[in-house]
């Protein structure tokens, strides 16, 4: 029988929708959502350490406390830490987390905040691993970045592995007589951001992808874009390029699955990657929304498939989606194609409007959902007691080049 220190603790949260349906994706099954604890020996992103004492694993009691008890502990620790602490919350976080965030936003906005908040000693990032890595890269030497649950990763980020990207780059640069600029979406490992920094490229988010591609094409002839094919495609088409100007690069397939002539003809090499949540949205859902809600405005995220973006009224980052709905006229009706926690929050915060998710099946980002209030309470309690757990620390060489790529991104916005 496993010891108490190694047993899996589960916190079960049931989200209710009228359909009673739950999602089944490649990375999750929701209904109810099961949050598992595996202690401090979780997998690490290449080039990054999660600095946690060997005996520091979340006590199971934190996952058994009531929501109110956890809320009180979190607020008490925040008060004790004062201005030494800043909590950043991504839009996709659950309400029980986002209520404690000093700032909330998309990955771009939060990366800006991490770069500018020099007064806080501790940056607690309620997001996923690649976001905390970027915060550590951009933070000052006296600051420490903490990720409440080291298992909060990103399946899309994992679709682009450093060895595969290096192999792709070697093949492209050895085959194509042209200047190729690498561009990585923020949703990628620190090592891949460093790869872009070393090779004359940069990072982008859904907020500034158009500016990033323009920057890249001002300096090169072609772009290698990873890991999200849909953001790359939608952005290139927005800039006036044709579908024929781009191809999908399939990793671990010779020449990415293409002939040398096809590689030479393309302007954009789009990595075979996608977001499992945004891939669920469909034109059929949009058609249903229009038939059942006359006058509805459909707004979706650019990680959606091209046909979904084409069928929508507009598309953009989570920051843009939130702003458009918030600033719209009372009585407006919105069908939204992005993660359910943000959609539900926009519905609550805009009671004078009708806001609903395009997908009738509940499908939150399962890795974002791993930031349970128990984990936040635990890391804050330890900070208040003078001990840092779940610190994200990117090594010096990776930081050097990843910072180059991130700062290029911040400069073009």
N, C-alpha and C positions, 0 to 999 in steps of 0.2 A: 504494500500500500504506500503511495507516495507521501512524503512528508508534507506538513502544512505549508512549508516554504515553497514547495514545488507544485502544489496542486493548482489546477485551473479554477479561477473564480469567475463567475459569470454575473454580469449585470444585465438584466433583460428589460428592454424598453419596447413597448408595442406602439406603433404608429397606426392610427385608424384612418382609413379613407372609405368613402361610400361603397366602393367596389369590393372591399374586403380582400383585394388581391395583393400579392407581394411580388417583388421582382426576383428574377433569377438571372444573374449575369455570370460572366466568367470568373468573377472574383468574390461574389457575395450571394447570400440568400437572406433576404430580409423578411421577417415576419414570424416571430419577433427578432430583433437585432440582438445578437449575442456578442458581448465584448469580452475578449479573453485576455487574461494576464499570463505572460510567460516569463516574468522576471526581467533581470537586467542583461541576459545573455542573448539578446535578439540580434538579427542580422544587421550588418552595418552597410551603409552606402560606401562605395569605394572612395578612398581618400578622406574618410571622416571617422572620427572616434566618438562614441557616446561615453563620456566620462562619468562613470558612476561607481562608487565603492562596491567591491565585490559582494558585500553583505547587504547592499541597499536594494531591496525589492519592495514593491508596494505592499504594505500590510493588508491582508484580506479584509480587515475591518473597514478600510476606506471604501471598498466596493459593496459594503453592506449597510452603510449609513444612509439615512433618509436624505432626500434632496434638501430639506430645510437645514438639517445638521451640517451638510457639506457647504451650503451657502454661507452659514454663519462662520464656519472655519475659514473659508476662503476670504471673507471680508475681514475677519480678525487678523489674518496674516497680512493682507494687503495694508491694513492700517499700520501694523507694526513695521512693515518694510518702507512705507512712505514713498518718497521720491526715488529711493534706490531701485524701485521696481517699475517696470512698464509691461503690461500684458497686451499682446497683439492678437486679434481674433479674425480669422478669415471668414468671409461671408458664408461659407458652407458649414460653419460650426453650428451645433445645436444651441437652442436658446439658453439652456442652463449654463453654457459656457460663455456665449457672447455677451450676456448681461454683465459679466465681470471684466470685459475687455476695456482697456483705456482707449484703444483705437480699433476700428474694424474696417476692412476693405478687401480689395482683391490683392493678388500676389504683388502686383506692381506698386500699389499704394503702400502696402506694408513694407516692401523693400525700401521704399523712400523713407518711411518712418524709421526703420531700423538704422539707416545710414545717418539720419539727422538727430536721433535722440541720444546725445552724448552724455546727458546728465544721469541716466539710469545705469546702475551697476549690473542689474539683472534684466534681461529681456526674455520673458516667458512667451513663447510663440505657440499659440493655439492654432495649429495648422498641421502640415505634414512635413516629412523629413527634409525634402528639398528646400522648403521655405525657411526652415530653421538654419540649414546650411548657408543659404544666401545671407540671412541676417548675421550669422557669425562672420562671414567673409567681409561684410560691409561695416561691421561694428568696430569700435575702438578697442585697443589692447586691454583696457581696464574693464571691459564689459564681458559678461558671460551670457550665452544664449542657452535656454533650457527648453526642451521639448517634453511636455508632460508624459507622453507615452512614446517610447522609442519605436514601437511597432506602427506608428502612424506614417505609412509610406504612401506610394502612389503607383498603381499598376501601370499607368501609361509611362511614367518615368522609367520603370523597369523594362519597358519594351526596347529601349535603346541602351544596350550594354557597351561600356567603353571599348572592349576588344572588338566588337562588331563595327562600331563607328570608326575606329582606327583602321580596320581592314577595308572598310568602304572608302575611306579617304585615300588610302594607299592605292587602291585600284583606280579610283577616279583620277587622281593626280598623275598616276602613271600611264593613263590611257588618253586623257583629254588634254589637248594643248590649249588650255584656257585658264583664266584666273577664277578659281572657285572660292567662294566665301562661305564659311560655315555659320549657321544661325541656329541656336538652340532655344527652344521654348523654356520658360522658367521652370516648367515641370520636368526637370532633368537633374541628374546627379551632379555634384560639385565638380567631379572629375571631367564631365563633359563641358561644363562651363569653362573650365581651365583649358580644355582642348580648343575651344573657340577663341579664347584669349591668345593662345600660342600661335594660332593659325590665321590671325587677322580678322576674326569674326566677333560676334557679340551675342548677347542674350536678348530675348524679347518676351513680352507678355501679350495677352489678348488685347490689352489696352493700346499697345504701341507697335504691334506687329507690322503695320503698314510702313511706319517710319523706319523700322528696323530693316525691312526688305529694301526700301529705297536706299538706305545707307549702304547696305551690302552691294547693291547693283551699281552704286556710284563708284565702288572700289573694285568690282570684279565683273566677270561676264556671266557667271552662273552661281547658284545658291544651293548648298546642301542644307536642308531644313529638317530638324528632328526635335522631339520624337512624334509629334502629332501631324499626321498627313492632312487632316481636315482644316486645321488652322492655317497651315501652309497654303493649301489649295484655295481656300476662301479669300485669303489675303492677296495672293497673286492675282486672282480673278478680279478682285476689287481694284487692283492697280492697273487693270486693263490687259493683262496677259490672257492667253487662250489656254484651254485645257490641253491642247496639243503641245504647249510649251513646257509641260511638266510630266514627270513620270514617277511611279512609286518604286522606291528602292527596297527590295526584299532582302533583309540580312541573311547571311549564310547561304546565299544563292549566288552562283557565279555571275558577275556583272550585275548583281541586283535583279536578275531575271530579264536583262535586256541585251540587245546587240550593241556593238561598239557604235554603229551608225545612229542608233536611237539615243545613246548616251551623248553623243556629240551634238545632236539636234536639240536636245532639251535645254531649257534655261533653269528649271527647278528640279532638284532631286528630293522628293518627299519621302521621308522615312515611313515604313509600314507600321504606324502606331496610331492609337486612338484612345479616347476616354470611354470607358464602359458605360458610364451614366449618360453622357451626351449622345452616344451611339444609339440609344433607345428611342430617341425622338424621331417621328416619321411624318411624312406628308399626309398619311391617313388621319393622324391625330389633329393636324392642322385643319384638314377638311371637316372633321367632326366639330372642332371648335367654331368654325365659321358657320356651319349649318345650325348649331345649337345656341350660338351667342351672336346674333346679328350686330354688326358694328364693332366686333372684337378687334383689337390690335394684337398681332402675334409678334413676339420678340424672342429671339433665341440667341444662344451663345455660339461663337464661331468655331467651337469644337464639334458642332453638329455637322452632319453630312451635307454635301452641297445642295442636294435637292430640297432639304429642309430649310436651309438658308434662303434658297431661291423662293420658296413658297411663303416664307415669313414676310411681314411688313418691314422689319428691320432686325439687325443683329448687332451684337457688340459684347464687350466684356461685362463681367458681373457688376462692375462699378457703373458702367453705362446703363445697364438694365435697371439697376436700383434708382439711378437718377431720373431716367425717363419716366418710370412709373410714379415716383414720388412727386415729380413736377407736373404730371398730367392733370387734366381738369377733373373735378369731382364728377362722378358718374361714369368715368372711363371704364372700359372692360379690357382686361389684359390676359392673354394666354401666354405663358412663359415657358421657354424651353431651356431650363437649367436645373441645377440641383435643388431638391425639395426643401431643404432647410432655409435657403434664401427665399424661395417662393413663398413659403409659409410665413416668414418674417415680413415680407413685403405686404402680404395679405393682412396681417395683424396691424401693421403700421399705417395702412391706407384704408381705414374702414369706410371711407366715402367712395371707394372704387371696388370693382370686382376683379380680383386677381386669382388666377388658378394655374396649376401646372398642366402643361399639355399632356403629359403622360398620366393616365388614370391609375397607374400602378406605382405605389410608393417605392422609390429607389434612391435613397440617399447615398452619398459618397461614403462607402463603408470604412475607408481608412481615416477620413476626417472624423468619423463617428467614434473612433478609438480614443479620442480625447474626451474621456468621461470626466465628470466633475470630481470623481474620487481621485483621479490622477492629478488634476489641478490642485486640489486641496493638499494632497500629499507633497508635491514638490514645493508648494508655498510654505507649508508647515516646516519643511526641512530648511528652506531658506531663512525663515524667521528664527530658526535655531542655529543658524550659522553654517549649515552644510548644503552644498550644491549637489543635487542628483540630476541625472539625465541631461547633463551638459552636452551640447553639440560643439565639437571642436574640429575644424578643418585644418589639415596639416599645412605647413608654411608654403610649400611649393605649389600645392593646389590653390591655396588662397591667393598667392601672387598672381597667377594667370586668370583664375576665375574672377578676381576683382577687376582685372583689365576688361574682361568681357561685360561684367555688370556695370562698370562705370561708363563704358561706351553706351550702354542702354540708357543709363540715367542722363547722359549728356544730350542724347538726341530728342528726348521727350520735350 
